Amino acid sequence: MRLAIFVLLLAIIGCKSENKGPQEVIESKPLEISGNEIINYITYCNDRFDVCMIYPSNFSAQLEPANGDGRTFRNEIDSAEIVLYGFIDQTNQGLQPQLDLYKEFLEIENQNKIDNGYEILGKDLETGFIHKERIFIKPDTTAGKYTDGTPMNIIYSLQFTYPQEKDKKYKKYWSKMIEKLN
């Protein structure tokens, strides 16, 4: 009797181990260790404005707005936020209106000219948080044309805000994000 039960159990276990079904596949990517966190970078692409970036895996993607202008990523623990968005420069005024607007909510510490744009470092006047931004402009033939027939421009912005005490941690994140921004 014991032998029959033992054989029956072996048969049941054998059947279960053969019928595993689909397996989950995990793709390995390079990881970064920052303090006590292990960080992986995730790619986000905005199809509407054809721009991509990477963001750290310890940030969660928020819902994309219905108009598809961009996306926000948050790290609730550190009160940090990354925003990537784009918009059509309908008035053909370039970046200057945006740069003027920053003066209303930022104490700008540094504003460096880069290809087709600027890199900005400042502090949010309300929260005191560090604000890093790369803003740039590119012509886009799919966005329409100005009255003079030239293609409309798209203005792109990648913003990163976080508390000052997290600057050491997030400087590396920023360097990686702007390196892969396209």
KACOR-V981026 format. One record per pair of residues at least 24 apart in sequence whose C-alpha atoms are under 7 Angstrom apart, sorted by the first residue. I is the first residue (numbers start at 0). J is the second residue. D is the distance in whole Angstrom. If there is no record, write none. Layout:
# KACOR-V981026
I_J_D, I_J_D
This chain:
# KACOR-V981026
45_69_6, 48_85_6, 50_181_6, 51_180_6, 51_181_6, 52_176_6, 52_179_6, 52_180_5, 52_181_7, 53_176_6, 53_179_6, 54_176_6, 78_161_6, 79_160_6, 79_161_4, 80_159_6, 80_160_5, 80_161_7, 81_158_6, 81_159_5, 81_160_7, 82_157_6, 82_158_5, 82_159_7, 83_156_6, 83_157_4, 83_158_6, 84_155_6, 84_156_6, 84_157_7, 85_153_7, 85_154_5, 85_155_4, 85_156_6, 86_153_6, 86_154_5, 86_155_7, 87_152_6, 87_153_5, 87_154_6, 88_151_7, 88_152_5, 88_153_6, 88_154_6, 128_160_6, 128_161_5, 128_162_5, 128_163_6, 129_160_5, 129_161_5, 129_162_6, 129_163_6, 130_159_6, 130_160_5, 130_161_7, 131_158_6, 131_159_5, 131_160_6, 132_156_7, 132_157_6, 132_158_4, 132_159_6, 133_157_5, 133_158_7
